[in-house]
């Protein structure tokens, strides 16, 4: 039974609920832009530098299911503190690395910590927030992470100016210290799980997968397509900008403006999902993103047209903030929820890993335009799957 939404305000829990995620996102955002450059400085080839950057996502993929076990055993709050501490160790390794392999190990460790932190934060909010406000909570969680990732590079710029590339990692250290310290000192949120009821029995992962196979195969697959679309979007824009002759500075401007659009609408979108239903946001989000990518090879022939399409793409992604976490939370059972969400993250991370591989393969055997349009068609497929399997009305159970 959920807490009445009339007695609950997200504003009252903003700091404990979203503060750690904002700081964690800032830490990751500070280091992401310099990972490849650091690898090159240590003697890595361009291919190896790309692999080292990819180790963040690989680490997250590997850690999703162990993260669920850790959060279940030690609790979400302890898991977040531990993840922040583990990230600090990883950043020290990055700072002291004398070879690309040591840097790669540090980056991989950050990916592991990220999976633990985000899963623990999502599970914590699912329990703490009334069902009638779940989408707003999930979209705000996604929005704060995006804000952190957006602010991080700007915050790191001053440190880099004073200290060189290592300054980005020191900025990340400060952010991770803040995330871990805040997670440690803030009081636990009052959750629906702490109402005096007996703790639910633990359910084996295999049992959950069997019991909820339909949800994983239908809505889980649809959200994996969302992840694939989002991951490819970050690759498509610089590649197509280069294809039409735009320089790196212009491409960065386009990318930054699109990132700003991403952050504008996360809360209104969450409110619409809570009051009108999940389909009112997921369907337009996928249709907008898919259509934008399908149109890119045909319409984006210069700066203005590419910028316009990227802003529309950012709009589609922005209104979809939190949809993966919200749909996963809706589908999750009360007993075994953390493990279920770990499996859900594993499925969606497979999408974010597989999408770029599909794009790369299609580009190699056909062309970049064919690859982009194929990825765009995945957005339309996801829209159809959401239309087919998502409830038409707001969740009220």
C-alpha positions as CSV (number, residue, x, y, z in Angstrom):
1,X,0.0,0.0,0.0
2,X,1.6,3.3,-1.1
3,X,1.9,6.4,1.0
4,X,-0.8,9.0,-0.1
5,X,0.7,11.4,-2.5
6,X,-1.1,14.3,-0.9
7,X,1.2,13.8,2.2
8,X,4.4,13.6,0.2
9,X,6.6,16.2,-1.5
10,X,9.7,15.5,-3.6
11,X,11.0,18.9,-2.6
12,X,11.2,17.8,1.0
13,X,13.5,14.8,0.2
14,X,15.4,16.5,-2.7
15,X,18.8,16.6,-0.9
16,X,18.9,13.0,0.3
17,X,17.1,11.6,-2.7
18,X,18.9,13.4,-5.6
19,X,21.9,15.1,-4.1
20,X,24.2,12.1,-4.2
21,X,23.2,11.3,-7.8
22,X,23.9,14.8,-8.9
23,X,27.4,14.7,-7.4
24,X,28.1,11.2,-8.7
25,X,27.1,12.4,-12.2
26,X,29.4,15.4,-11.8
27,X,32.3,13.1,-11.0
28,X,31.7,10.9,-14.0
29,X,31.1,14.0,-16.3
30,X,34.4,15.5,-15.1
31,X,36.5,12.6,-16.2
32,X,34.7,11.3,-19.3
33,X,36.1,14.0,-21.7
34,X,39.8,13.3,-20.8
35,X,39.8,9.5,-20.6
36,X,40.9,9.0,-24.2
37,X,43.5,11.8,-23.9
38,X,44.9,10.3,-20.8
39,X,45.2,6.9,-22.5
40,X,47.0,8.5,-25.4
41,X,49.4,10.3,-23.1
42,X,50.3,6.9,-21.6
43,X,51.1,5.5,-25.0
44,X,47.9,3.9,-26.0
45,X,46.9,3.7,-29.7
46,X,43.7,5.3,-30.8
47,X,42.0,1.9,-30.8
48,X,43.2,1.1,-27.3
49,X,42.1,4.5,-26.1
50,X,38.6,3.8,-27.5
51,X,38.6,0.5,-25.6
52,X,39.6,2.1,-22.4
53,X,36.7,4.6,-22.7
54,X,34.3,1.7,-23.4
55,X,35.4,0.0,-20.2
56,X,33.0,2.2,-18.2
57,X,30.0,0.7,-19.9
58,X,31.6,-2.8,-19.8
59,X,32.1,-2.5,-16.1
60,X,28.5,-1.4,-15.5
61,X,27.3,-4.3,-17.6
62,X,29.4,-6.8,-15.7
63,X,28.3,-5.4,-12.3
64,X,24.5,-5.2,-12.6
65,X,23.7,-8.6,-11.2
66,X,26.3,-8.5,-8.4
67,X,25.2,-5.0,-7.6
68,X,21.7,-6.3,-7.0
69,X,23.1,-8.9,-4.6
70,X,25.2,-6.3,-2.7
71,X,22.3,-3.9,-2.4
72,X,20.0,-6.7,-1.2
73,X,22.5,-7.9,1.4
74,X,23.8,-4.6,2.8
75,X,21.0,-2.1,2.0
76,X,20.8,0.6,-0.5
77,X,22.4,3.4,1.6
78,X,25.5,1.3,2.5
79,X,25.8,0.2,-1.1
80,X,25.9,3.9,-2.3
81,X,28.6,4.8,0.3
82,X,30.6,1.7,-0.7
83,X,30.3,2.6,-4.4
84,X,31.5,6.1,-3.8
85,X,34.5,4.8,-1.8
86,X,35.3,2.3,-4.6
87,X,35.1,5.1,-7.1
88,X,37.7,7.0,-5.1
89,X,40.1,4.1,-5.2
90,X,39.5,3.8,-8.9
91,X,40.3,7.5,-9.4
92,X,43.5,7.3,-7.4
93,X,44.5,4.4,-9.7
94,X,43.7,6.6,-12.7
95,X,45.8,9.5,-11.3
96,X,48.8,7.3,-10.6
97,X,48.5,5.0,-13.7
98,X,51.9,4.5,-15.4
99,X,50.4,2.4,-18.3
100,X,47.2,2.3,-20.3
101,X,46.3,-1.0,-18.7
102,X,46.4,0.5,-15.2
103,X,44.2,3.4,-16.4
104,X,41.9,0.9,-18.0
105,X,41.6,-1.0,-14.7
106,X,40.6,2.3,-12.9
107,X,38.1,3.1,-15.6
108,X,36.6,-0.4,-15.4
109,X,36.3,-0.1,-11.6
110,X,34.4,3.2,-12.0
111,X,31.9,1.3,-14.3
112,X,31.5,-1.3,-11.6
113,X,30.8,1.3,-8.9
114,X,28.4,3.2,-11.2
115,X,26.2,0.1,-11.5
116,X,26.0,-0.4,-7.8
117,X,25.4,3.3,-7.0
118,X,22.6,3.7,-9.6
119,X,20.8,0.5,-8.8
120,X,20.9,1.3,-5.1
121,X,19.6,4.8,-5.7
122,X,16.7,3.6,-7.9
123,X,15.7,0.8,-5.5
124,X,15.8,3.3,-2.6
125,X,13.5,5.8,-4.4
126,X,11.0,3.1,-5.5
127,X,10.5,2.2,-1.9
128,X,10.4,5.8,-0.6
129,X,8.2,7.5,-3.1
130,X,4.4,6.9,-3.4
131,X,3.3,5.1,-6.5
132,X,1.4,8.1,-7.7
133,X,4.6,10.1,-7.9
134,X,7.0,7.4,-9.1
135,X,7.5,8.6,-12.6
136,X,8.3,12.1,-11.3
137,X,10.9,10.6,-8.9
138,X,12.5,8.5,-11.6
139,X,12.5,11.2,-14.2
140,X,14.1,13.6,-11.7
141,X,16.7,11.0,-10.8
142,X,17.5,10.7,-14.5
143,X,17.5,14.4,-14.8
144,X,19.8,15.1,-11.9
145,X,22.3,12.5,-13.3
146,X,22.2,14.3,-16.7
147,X,22.7,17.7,-15.0
148,X,25.7,16.3,-13.2
149,X,27.1,14.9,-16.4
150,X,26.5,18.2,-18.1
151,X,28.1,20.3,-15.3
152,X,31.0,18.0,-14.7
153,X,33.1,18.9,-17.7
154,X,32.7,22.6,-17.1
155,X,33.7,22.2,-13.4
156,X,36.7,20.2,-14.5
157,X,37.8,22.8,-17.0
158,X,39.2,25.1,-14.3
159,X,41.1,22.3,-12.7
160,X,42.5,21.2,-16.0
161,X,43.7,24.8,-16.7
162,X,45.6,24.8,-13.4
163,X,46.8,21.2,-13.2
164,X,46.6,19.7,-16.7
165,X,44.7,16.5,-17.4
166,X,45.0,15.3,-13.9
167,X,42.8,18.2,-12.8
168,X,39.8,16.5,-14.2
169,X,40.4,13.5,-12.0
170,X,40.9,15.7,-8.9
171,X,37.5,17.3,-9.7
172,X,36.0,13.9,-9.9
173,X,37.6,13.0,-6.5
174,X,35.9,16.0,-4.9
175,X,32.5,15.1,-6.4
176,X,32.8,11.4,-5.3
177,X,33.8,12.5,-1.8
178,X,30.7,14.7,-1.8
179,X,28.5,11.9,-3.1
180,X,29.8,9.4,-0.6
181,X,29.8,11.8,2.3
182,X,26.2,12.9,1.6
183,X,25.0,9.3,1.3
184,X,26.7,8.6,4.7
185,X,25.4,11.5,6.8
186,X,21.8,12.0,5.4
187,X,19.1,10.3,7.3
188,X,17.4,7.3,5.7
189,X,14.3,8.1,3.8
190,X,11.1,6.7,5.4
191,X,10.2,3.9,3.0
192,X,7.1,1.7,2.7
193,X,9.3,-1.2,3.6
194,X,9.8,0.1,7.1
195,X,6.3,0.1,8.4
196,X,6.7,-2.8,10.7
197,X,5.9,-5.5,8.2
198,X,8.2,-8.6,8.2
199,X,11.0,-8.5,5.7
200,X,10.1,-10.3,2.5
201,X,11.8,-13.6,1.8
202,X,14.6,-13.5,-0.7
203,X,13.8,-14.8,-4.2
204,X,16.4,-16.6,-6.3
205,X,17.3,-14.8,-9.5
206,X,16.4,-17.7,-11.7
207,X,12.9,-17.8,-10.1
208,X,12.4,-14.1,-10.8
209,X,13.5,-14.5,-14.5
210,X,11.1,-17.4,-14.9
211,X,8.2,-15.7,-13.2
212,X,8.6,-12.4,-15.0
213,X,9.8,-13.7,-18.4
214,X,7.0,-11.9,-20.3
215,X,7.9,-8.5,-18.8
216,X,11.6,-9.0,-19.6
217,X,10.9,-10.2,-23.2
218,X,8.4,-7.4,-24.0
219,X,8.9,-4.2,-22.1
220,X,12.5,-5.2,-21.2
221,X,13.3,-5.6,-24.9
222,X,11.6,-2.2,-25.6
223,X,13.7,-0.4,-23.0
224,X,16.8,-2.1,-24.3
225,X,16.0,-0.5,-27.7
226,X,15.7,2.9,-25.9
227,X,19.2,2.3,-24.5
228,X,20.5,1.4,-27.9
229,X,19.1,4.6,-29.4
230,X,20.5,6.8,-26.7
231,X,24.0,5.2,-26.9
232,X,24.1,5.5,-30.7
233,X,22.9,9.1,-30.6
234,X,26.2,10.1,-28.9
235,X,28.2,8.4,-31.7
236,X,26.1,9.5,-34.7
237,X,26.3,13.2,-34.1
238,X,30.1,13.6,-34.3
239,X,30.3,11.1,-37.1
240,X,27.7,12.8,-39.3
241,X,29.0,16.2,-38.5
242,X,32.4,15.1,-39.7
243,X,30.8,13.6,-42.8
244,X,29.2,16.9,-43.8
245,X,32.4,18.8,-43.1
246,X,31.8,20.5,-39.7
247,X,34.9,21.0,-37.5
248,X,35.3,19.8,-33.9
249,X,34.4,23.1,-32.3
250,X,31.1,23.3,-34.2
251,X,30.3,19.7,-33.4
252,X,30.9,20.3,-29.7
253,X,28.6,23.3,-29.8
254,X,25.8,21.3,-31.4
255,X,26.4,18.5,-28.9
256,X,26.3,20.9,-25.9
257,X,23.1,22.6,-27.1
258,X,21.4,19.2,-27.5
259,X,22.6,18.3,-24.0
260,X,21.0,21.5,-22.7
261,X,17.7,20.5,-24.4
262,X,17.9,17.1,-22.7
263,X,17.7,18.6,-19.2
264,X,14.7,21.0,-19.7
265,X,11.7,18.7,-19.6
266,X,12.4,15.8,-17.2
267,X,10.1,16.9,-14.4
268,X,7.1,17.8,-16.6
269,X,7.5,14.6,-18.5
270,X,7.4,12.7,-15.2
271,X,4.3,14.5,-14.1
272,X,2.6,13.6,-17.4
273,X,3.5,9.9,-16.9
274,X,2.1,10.0,-13.3
275,X,-1.2,11.7,-14.2
276,X,-1.9,10.5,-17.8
277,X,0.0,7.3,-18.1
278,X,3.5,6.1,-19.2
279,X,2.5,5.8,-22.8
280,X,1.9,9.6,-23.1
281,X,5.6,10.1,-22.8
282,X,7.3,6.9,-24.0
283,X,5.5,6.9,-27.4
284,X,6.3,10.5,-28.4
285,X,9.8,10.2,-27.1
286,X,10.6,7.2,-29.3
287,X,8.7,8.5,-32.3
288,X,10.6,11.8,-32.1
289,X,14.0,10.2,-31.6
290,X,13.5,7.6,-34.3
291,X,12.2,10.0,-36.9
292,X,15.0,12.5,-36.2
293,X,17.6,9.8,-36.8
294,X,15.8,8.6,-39.9
295,X,15.7,12.1,-41.3
296,X,19.4,12.9,-40.5
297,X,21.0,11.5,-43.6
298,X,18.4,13.2,-45.8
299,X,18.0,16.6,-44.2
300,X,21.2,17.4,-42.2
301,X,23.4,18.9,-44.9
302,X,24.9,21.8,-42.9
303,X,25.3,23.4,-39.5
304,X,21.7,24.8,-39.3
305,X,19.9,21.7,-40.4
306,X,22.0,19.4,-38.2
307,X,21.5,21.7,-35.2
308,X,17.8,21.7,-35.7
309,X,17.6,17.9,-36.0
310,X,19.8,17.5,-32.9
311,X,17.6,19.9,-30.9
312,X,14.6,17.8,-31.8
313,X,16.5,14.7,-30.9
314,X,17.4,16.2,-27.6
315,X,13.7,17.1,-27.0
316,X,12.7,13.5,-27.6
317,X,15.4,12.2,-25.3
318,X,14.7,14.8,-22.7
319,X,11.0,14.0,-22.4
320,X,12.0,10.4,-22.1
321,X,14.1,11.0,-19.0
322,X,13.5,8.2,-16.4
323,X,11.3,6.0,-18.7
324,X,13.6,3.0,-18.4
325,X,13.7,3.2,-14.6
326,X,10.0,4.0,-14.3
327,X,8.8,1.1,-16.5
328,X,11.2,-1.3,-14.7
329,X,9.9,-0.1,-11.3
330,X,6.3,-0.6,-12.4
331,X,7.1,-4.2,-13.6
332,X,9.1,-5.1,-10.5
333,X,7.6,-7.2,-7.7
334,X,7.6,-6.2,-4.1
335,X,9.6,-9.3,-3.1
336,X,12.9,-9.5,-4.9
337,X,12.6,-6.0,-6.3
338,X,16.3,-5.2,-6.1
339,X,17.3,-8.4,-8.0
340,X,14.6,-7.8,-10.6
341,X,15.9,-4.3,-11.2
342,X,19.4,-5.7,-11.5
343,X,18.2,-8.0,-14.2
344,X,16.3,-5.1,-15.8
345,X,19.5,-3.0,-15.9
346,X,21.4,-5.9,-17.4
347,X,18.9,-6.1,-20.3
348,X,19.0,-2.4,-20.9
349,X,22.8,-2.2,-20.7
350,X,22.9,-5.0,-23.4
351,X,21.0,-2.5,-25.6
352,X,23.4,0.3,-24.9
353,X,26.3,-2.0,-25.7
354,X,24.8,-3.7,-28.7
355,X,23.5,-0.6,-30.4
356,X,26.9,0.9,-31.2
357,X,28.1,-2.5,-32.3
358,X,25.2,-2.7,-34.8
359,X,25.9,0.9,-36.0
360,X,29.6,0.1,-36.5
361,X,28.9,-3.1,-38.4
362,X,26.3,-1.5,-40.7
363,X,28.6,1.4,-41.3
364,X,31.4,-1.0,-42.2
365,X,29.4,-3.2,-44.6
366,X,27.0,-0.5,-46.1
367,X,27.4,3.2,-45.2
368,X,27.0,5.6,-42.2
369,X,23.7,6.7,-43.6
370,X,22.4,3.2,-43.6
371,X,23.6,2.6,-40.1
372,X,21.9,5.8,-38.8
373,X,18.6,5.1,-40.5
374,X,18.6,1.5,-39.1
375,X,19.2,2.8,-35.6
376,X,16.4,5.3,-36.2
377,X,14.1,2.4,-37.2
378,X,14.8,0.8,-33.8
379,X,13.1,3.9,-32.2
380,X,10.0,3.2,-34.2
381,X,10.1,-0.4,-33.2
382,X,10.4,0.6,-29.6
383,X,7.4,2.9,-30.0
384,X,5.3,0.0,-31.4
385,X,6.3,-2.3,-28.5
386,X,5.4,0.3,-26.0
387,X,2.0,0.9,-27.8
388,X,1.5,-2.9,-27.7
389,X,2.4,-3.7,-24.1
390,X,2.3,-0.5,-21.9
391,X,-0.9,0.2,-20.0
392,X,-3.0,3.0,-21.5
393,X,-3.8,4.6,-18.1
394,X,-1.8,5.9,-15.2
395,X,-0.6,3.2,-12.8
396,X,-2.9,3.3,-9.7
397,X,-2.2,0.0,-7.8
